[in-house]
């Protein structure tokens, strides 16, 4: 259904207010944007819609894109400072998770400083759609490393098995750093990851916003170094993805107060319900398989052979789980 400028302005305004309210996870951002939408003059509202549409194009990144829209684009480039098509393309870069904050701000400032005659050329050069797969929904540790190396070295997507970004919990960033250090052969690069592990261990786990702050730049540096040496970069990135998925299961077991009989060595499948991961199948160190899912009213952890575990997967996930586990 079209919600373009031919619709009555009050309906258009109400529609986008509801979409923004539903997509935005941050209360201050939500209120700022709703106030902005309410205050846009009727004649200007249709021209601002492409920017809103770009922000909510992907549900996985909509909240982040709206946050950049509120706190960066609208503050630095309100109506008139940059053409709406350029502002929409800027937000599209965030919706596709192509940029982190510092490069985004640098790009925005470069566009704002450009002469009007130079803008079309900069738009073509700097805002061209990326040929790389979107990093929307990719865990920030992996996304930082992917952005640091040529696209040709990226592992084949979908990342995280196509499910939502892994949730590993604040305490598992140290575990991730030590696990990744074990797969790196170079002593200097290994030392970088072990240093990150030490910093993650002493980080304040009561502040989720600082979790991973030490690991991300070190993983990025290791990936870049391997890319420059033309050895092992893709394999390292694959190991990052695998470890994040493994720790997602470890964290889920902790969250639901379940205990595996042996260490989890890899996650084979994660099942989605809407935007949430609701089921996990993992392999343990002794070859046993485990399933964590809701059966029927409470989350349960079931261990056994591969076939026994697969037979227990709820029917609505069965075919997907079988395909993923057998492929793995």
N, C-alpha and C positions, 0 to 999 in steps of 0.2 A: 504494500500500500504506500502511495506517495504521501509525504508530508511536506511538500514544497511550499513555495511562497504564494501559490494560488489559494491556499487554505486561509480561512479567516485568521487574522493576527492573534486573536485571543486564544484560539484553538492551538495555533502553532506555538505560542508562548507556553501554554499549559503542557503541551506534549513534551517540549524539551525540558521544562522544569521537572516533570515526572521522570524522564529518562536520566537526567543528571542526578536527581535524588536517589534513584535506584542503583546507579552505577558507582557513586562516589562513596568510598569507605571512610573518608576523613571528615569529621563534623565541621571543622572550620572552613575547609575547602568547599564543602557542600553549601554552607550558608553564604559564603562569598559569591559562589557562582549563581545561586538562586536569586540573590539580590541583584547581581549583574543582569541576569535574564529579565527580571522584572523591570529594571530601569532602562533597558535598551529601547530607544524610540521605535515606534511602530514601523516607521519607514526604513529603519536600519536592520530590524530583526531578520528579515529574510536573507540579507547579505552575510550575516554572522552564522547562519545555520551550517555552512560547509565546515567551519571550524569545529562546531559541536559534533557534527557527524563524524569527522576524522577522529575526534577524541574517543568516541564510544564504538568505533568500528570493530574492535576486538574486546570481548568481555574480559579476557585475561589481563589486559593492560589498561582498561578504561579508567580505573580509579587513579592510576599513576598519571595517565595522560591528562585527566581533568585537573590533577594537582599542578602539573606544569602549566596548564592553561591559566589557572587562577593566579599562581604565584609568580610566574615568569612572563608569559606572553601578554596577559592583560595589563600587568604592571608596567612592562617596558615597551610594549607595542600595542597600545589600545587602537581603536578604530581611527584610521587616518595615518598612523605611523608606518604601517606596512599594508600592502594590498591583502585582502582576505585570502586570496589563493595562496599567498606565501605563508601566512599564519597557519592556514589549514595544512599545508605541506610540512611545516615545522612540527605541528602536533602529530601528524602522521608518522614522523620519524620516531616519536616516543611511543605511539600506539604499536608500531612494529618492533619496538625495543632495539632500534638501531643505534641509539645514542644514550650515553649516561649523562649525568647532570653537567659536568664541566664542559665536555664538547658541545652539548646543546646550548649552553649559555654563550660559549665562544662564537658559535654559529649565529646565534641571535644578535649578538653585538656587532658582528661583521655585517650582517644584513642591515641593521639599523644605521650603521656608519656609512653605508654605500650611497652614492649619488643616485637619484631617481633613474638616470639614464643607464647606470650600471646594474640596476637590479635584475633586469631580464637575464643578463649573462650569468650573474651569480646564482639566480634561481635555477638555471639550466645546469650549471656546474655543481652546485652544492646540494641541491634538493632533488636531484634525479633519484627515482626509485632504485633501491638497492636490488641487485640480482641475487643476493644471498637469501636463504630462507629467513622468515621472520623469527626473531628471538622472543616473541611474546610468550610468556609462560615459562621461559627457560630460567632455571635457578640462577641467581645472580653470580654465584661462584663460577659456574660454567659459562654464563653469558660474557663475563669479563674476559675470560680466557679466549673465547671464540672471537671476540671483537679485536683481539690483539694480534691475530694471525691471518694470513690470506685465506679467503673462502675455500680455496682448493684443498686446504688442509683440514677443513672441518669434517668430523664424522658424518655419516649419512643420517639425516633426520628421519623420523621424529625423535627428538630428545626426550629423555625420561619415559621412553616407551609410549609416547603420545598422551600420557596422562598429565595431570596438573603438576606444577613444579613441586619437587619433593619438599617435605617439611621435616627438617632433621633436628630441630630443637637447639637451643643455645649451647648446650654442653657438648654436642657432637661435632662442632667445628674443629675442636682439638683432635678428635678421633679421625676426622676426615684428613686433616693435615698430616698426621702420622701415617695413615694408610697410604696416602699419595706419595709420601716420602719413600715408602718401601718399594714403590714401582719405578722410581727414578734411579738410574744408574750413576749419574754424575754426582760426585761427592759435594760439589759446591751447590748444585741445585737442590740436592737432598737436604743440605744444611739450611737452605732458605725455608723449605717447608717445615723442618723441625723447629726453626725459629718462630715461624708462624704458629705452630702448635703450642709452644710455650706461652706466646702472647694470648692465644685464645683461652688457654687454661686459666690465666689470671684475669681475664676480662670479667666485667660485672655481668653475670648471667641474669640479673634482675632487669637488665636493659636490653630487650631484644634488638633494639636498633644498632647496638654495637657488635652483635654476633656476626662473625664473618669478616669484620673490618680488617683484621690482620691477614686472614687467609686469602681473600680475593686478590689483592695486589701481588701476593707471592705466587699464586697459581697463574696469574696473568704473566708474570715475569718468567716463570718456568716455561710456559707455552711459547712465549716469544723467543726465548733462548733456543729451545728445541727447533723451532721453525727456522731460525737463522742458521742452525747447524745442519738443517735438512735431515734430521733423524729423530724419529719417535714422537713427533708432535701429535699426529692424529691418534696414535695409540694412547698417549697421555690424556688427551681430551676424552677419549672413550672411557678411560679409567676414572676420570672425574665424574662423568655421567653415571657410570656403574656404581661408584661409591656413594653418590648422593641418593640414588635409588635404594641401595642397601640400607643406608642410615635412615631413610624414610620408614622402612619396616621396623628397624630398631626403635625409632622414636614412637611409632604407633603402638608397639608392644608396651613400651613404658607408659604411654598415655592411658592405655586401657588396662594397665596393671596385669599384664600377662608375662609369663616367663618361658623362654625357649629352653629346651633340654640341652642344647649345644649352641655355640656361637653362630649367628647368621653370617653366611659367606656371600650371598648375593640375593637380590630380589628378582624374581622371574616375571612377575606380573603385578600390576596395580589396577584395580577396577574402579570406574567412576560412576557416580550418581550425580548428574548435573555437573557442578563445578568441583565437587568434593571427591576425594579418594575414599572409598568405603570398604575396600577389600584388598588383601595383600597375599601373595604366594611367594615364599622364600625357600631357599635351599640352606640347610644347616651344614656345619663342618663335617658331620658324620654321614652325609649323604641323605639324611632324612629330609622330607619336605614338610612345610608348615603353611597353614592357611589361617589368616586372621580375618574374620568377617562377622556380621551380625546374623546369628542363627538361634531362634527367629526373633527374639526380643532383646538379646544381650550380645555383646561382642564376645566371641570365643576364639581360642587358639587351638587348632587341631593339627596334630603331627601324625605322619605316617608315610607310606610309600607315595611316589608321585601319582599313581593311578588312584589310590585311596583318597588323597587330598583333592584331586580334580573331581572325583565323584561327589564330593561334599560341597562344591561351589554352587551357590544359588543359581537357579535355572536362567535367570535373566543375564547372568555373566558367563554361563558355562562355555559357550562356543568361543568367545573371545579369550577366556582363560586357557582353554585347551590349546588354541592356536599359538598363544604367546609362550606357554610353557614348553610345548613340543618344539617350537622354533628355537627356543633358548638352549 
